[in-house]
Amino acid sequence: QAIVSSSVAIINEFHSRCIANLAWAVSKVAFHDVPLLAALAASARTRLEEFSPQEMWNTVWAMAAICWKDPPLLESIAARAKSMISEFA
């Protein structure tokens, strides 16, 4: 729990890769901490322009793996992916 609290406190300082990797790690261990997931989603939405296609994919995969629903984040990722579709090839 101390790691979660520390992460939530500084998550806005994370680079896009760190956000995506933390989302992936949380999903791999099926860790459903609502404050952490909310902080991840909020941080991802504000930094989405920095995300690579792989980082977006990792984040969406993580969300699906643990049935984590954040419609504003998914809508933002979908719009961003659509705008950079040529980079996914």
C-alpha positions as CSV (number, residue, x, y, z in Angstrom):
1,Q,0.0,0.0,0.0
2,A,2.9,2.4,0.6
3,I,4.1,1.9,-2.9
4,V,0.6,2.7,-4.2
5,S,0.4,5.9,-2.1
6,S,3.8,7.0,-3.2
7,S,2.9,6.4,-6.9
8,V,-0.4,8.2,-6.7
9,A,1.4,11.2,-5.1
10,I,3.9,11.6,-7.9
11,I,2.1,10.0,-10.9
12,N,1.8,13.4,-12.7
13,E,5.6,13.4,-12.9
14,F,5.7,10.1,-14.7
15,H,6.7,9.9,-18.4
16,S,4.2,8.3,-20.8
17,R,6.2,5.0,-20.8
18,C,6.1,4.8,-17.0
19,I,2.4,5.4,-17.0
20,A,1.8,2.6,-19.6
21,N,4.3,0.3,-17.8
22,L,2.6,0.8,-14.4
23,A,-0.8,0.2,-16.0
24,W,0.6,-3.1,-17.5
25,A,2.1,-4.1,-14.2
26,V,-1.1,-3.4,-12.2
27,S,-3.0,-5.6,-14.7
28,K,-0.5,-8.4,-14.6
29,V,-1.0,-8.8,-10.9
30,A,-4.7,-8.1,-11.1
31,F,-4.3,-5.2,-8.6
32,H,-7.6,-3.3,-8.4
33,D,-6.8,-0.2,-6.4
34,V,-9.3,2.4,-7.4
35,P,-7.3,5.5,-6.4
36,L,-4.3,4.2,-8.3
37,L,-6.4,3.4,-11.4
38,A,-8.1,6.8,-11.2
39,A,-4.7,8.5,-11.0
40,L,-3.3,6.4,-13.8
41,A,-6.3,7.3,-16.0
42,A,-6.1,11.0,-15.2
43,S,-2.4,11.2,-15.8
44,A,-2.6,9.3,-19.0
45,R,-5.4,11.6,-20.3
46,T,-3.3,14.7,-19.6
47,R,-0.1,13.2,-21.2
48,L,-1.7,11.3,-24.1
49,E,0.0,13.4,-26.8
50,E,3.3,12.0,-25.5
51,F,2.2,8.3,-25.8
52,S,3.6,6.2,-28.6
53,P,1.3,3.7,-30.3
54,Q,2.9,0.9,-28.2
55,E,2.2,2.9,-24.9
56,M,-1.4,3.4,-25.9
57,W,-1.7,-0.3,-26.8
58,N,-0.2,-1.3,-23.5
59,T,-2.6,0.9,-21.6
60,V,-5.7,-0.3,-23.4
61,W,-4.6,-3.9,-23.0
62,A,-4.1,-3.3,-19.3
63,M,-7.5,-1.8,-19.0
64,A,-9.1,-4.8,-20.7
65,A,-7.1,-7.3,-18.8
66,I,-8.6,-6.2,-15.5
67,C,-11.9,-4.9,-16.7
68,W,-11.0,-1.4,-15.8
69,K,-13.4,1.0,-17.3
70,D,-12.6,4.7,-17.8
71,P,-14.7,5.9,-20.8
72,P,-13.0,9.4,-21.0
73,L,-9.6,7.7,-21.2
74,L,-10.8,5.2,-23.8
75,E,-12.4,8.0,-25.9
76,S,-9.2,10.0,-25.7
77,I,-7.0,7.1,-26.7
78,A,-9.4,6.3,-29.6
79,A,-9.2,9.9,-30.9
80,R,-5.4,10.0,-30.5
81,A,-5.0,6.6,-32.3
82,K,-7.3,7.8,-35.1
83,S,-5.2,10.9,-35.6
84,M,-1.9,8.8,-35.8
85,I,-3.2,5.7,-37.6
86,S,-0.3,5.7,-40.0
87,E,2.2,5.2,-37.2
88,F,0.6,1.9,-36.2
89,A,1.8,0.1,-39.3
